[in-house]
Amino acid sequence: MNVDAAVAAMAAIAGLCTGVFAMLAFRWSERDQAKPTRTSLHTEAVLPPGVDTVLSVLRSSAVVLDEADTVVKASSAAYALGLVRGGRLAVEPMLQMARDTRRDGEIRQVELDLPRRGTGRGDALAVSARVAPLGSRLVLLLVEDLTEARRIEAVRRDFVANVSHELKTPVGALSLLSEAVMDASDDPEAVTRFAGRMQNEATRLTNLVQELIDLSRVQNDDPLEDSESVPVDELVAEAVDRCRQQAGTKQITIAAGGTGDLTVWGNRGQLAAALGNLVENAVNYSPARTRVGIAGRRVPAPGGDLIEIAVTDQGIGISEKDRDRIFERFYRVDPARSRATGGTGLGLAIVKHVAASHGGEVTVWSAEGQGSTFTLRLPEAGAVRTRERRPDLTAEGLDDEDRSYETFNDPLPAHPAPEVLP
């Protein structure tokens, strides 16, 4: 009996101890849960009320540092730029600015060039960093990416420099020729010769000013404001008529086909100027007694059918190193030849902007000594339609790229171009 009583007493004591320990563990757990965590200190207790919301809507990259230079808050843009790594500010000049501002309370701003993360390119990110105190313990860093703004500014400077250079050439020539005419006033033959050259320079100057106006208009105007359904054959007719005199002088035949049932949606004037520039380039850069082809076709696309208008020539071709730059303003593959043909270096830039503003694109295939094909792709006007089979053009012919050269005098290697009908 005494043994049973002792066992019962020990069991009661053990149960009591277990209950006490369970109660203490519960109290300790509640106290730990009530303690502020490191995250809550940074985002709730440390940041002043409303600051977190304001930082989340800022376009600039934002970083908040505490007195130990630890990142309390950082926007996603700051991580994307590589400003914050491992909870620390990774840009030493910005970190030094933050320390100086924390010490004296002054607002500081500086522009820096930062290396791009994860790229082997030598270009850098241009940023503007501004540091200001945020309360008594925190420092706010705002970083704005200036890379695109600097690129646009560089493009503008180059454009102004190029325009100045291009305008000086014909204006200077006119000035010199006018002096020559005055000096040769008693020589009718010399006056006639100099007057003809003055007319050429005046024409070149007029074309340059007109293309500058056209380029500015294409860049600033919304083509959808004056859009209409434009038949492709009408655009082709305008382009051919524009180049008829130059083609006749060089005995160049312009062959067009496949455009009779195609229509595009856009600004008629801009589309006519774009296609006219392509045809004019093809005529100007083609040898005499050759042929320029203009072909159109409908191409299925996920967002709706596209209309392709390809202009193919048998000209001098474009080298691979120049192919990526020919759509830049004032860029010329051969400046001397371009000036001789009256080119301004703006025609393809206008084509590029017209295509982009109409939701399309322009591409080029070329090989030196073999010719070039410029393809203008534009959305088709209206709803997607079922194409009727034409009796003079089979479906197989539409896919046969080699046939696009059958109308030329000299056979060329096949390359991507729609079919050209004689």
Disulfide bonds with the S-S distance in Angstrom:
none
